[in-house]
Every structure is written in structure tokens, then in C-alpha cells.
Amino acid sequence: LSFPKKLWQLVESDEFKTIWWGHCGNCVVIDEEVFKVEVLGRTRPLRVFETESMKSFIRQLNLYGFTKMQWDFQRSASLPEFLAEEDAFSARRKLLLYYNPNFKRDSPHLLANCKRR
């Protein structure tokens, strides 16, 4: 699978608690410190991505057109998103937000437009 498709499966999965949809499904939220362990720290055959490095993972995001966003502190409208954000803020976790116009929760058909630069 391509990087965007793997990322999509991760965000859509209930198995991973360190990555989720934010802002009504228009961006990806990553709990950086725990993501390093939960996702990047996996070994074969359970490894998701080829890298164990957060720096390399972020480089892949950038290569596929994702841009880092700043928190605007507007709360999500949906209850699950709101609760996830509340938990994250209360724990003072380092959360990363990444946006790509072709990576949206209810639009998997847009993944075909996620091309490596």
C-alpha cells in the first residue's frame, strides 16, 4: 500500500489511539510521543511504516503534500472528537495537526490525488 493509504487505514482504525481525525475530518491529529511507540515502534510483521523515526514519518507527510497546522482551539462539533481533544489537552500531550486537501474522512476517493512530490 502507498503511504497515504496506510495513513488512511491508521486514522480510520479503532486499534490506534494516537492518531485520529480532527476538525470535522479535514485534518489528522497525531499524539507524537505515544505514536512513536504505538505505531512507529512496531516490529515486523506488525510494522505499519518502513521507518521507526518520527522525523522520517513527518518527511513522508510533507512529500505527500501534508502541511502542519496550528491549533486554533475551536472545539470539534462531534462528541468523540471533542472528548479525544479534551483528553489530549488535559494530559498536555504534544499534538501535531496535518492537513492535505486530498485527505478527508468521508472522501477516500480523494486518496488517488495524494501523489508523492
Secondary structure as UniProt FT lines:
FT   HELIX           3..12
FT   STRAND          19..22
FT   HELIX           23..25
FT   STRAND          27..31
FT   HELIX           32..35
FT   HELIX           36..40
FT   TURN            44..45
FT   HELIX           54..63
FT   TURN            64..65
FT   STRAND          67..69
FT   HELIX           79..90
FT   TURN            91..92
FT   STRAND          95..99
FT   TURN            101..102
FT   TURN            105..106
FT   HELIX           108..113
//
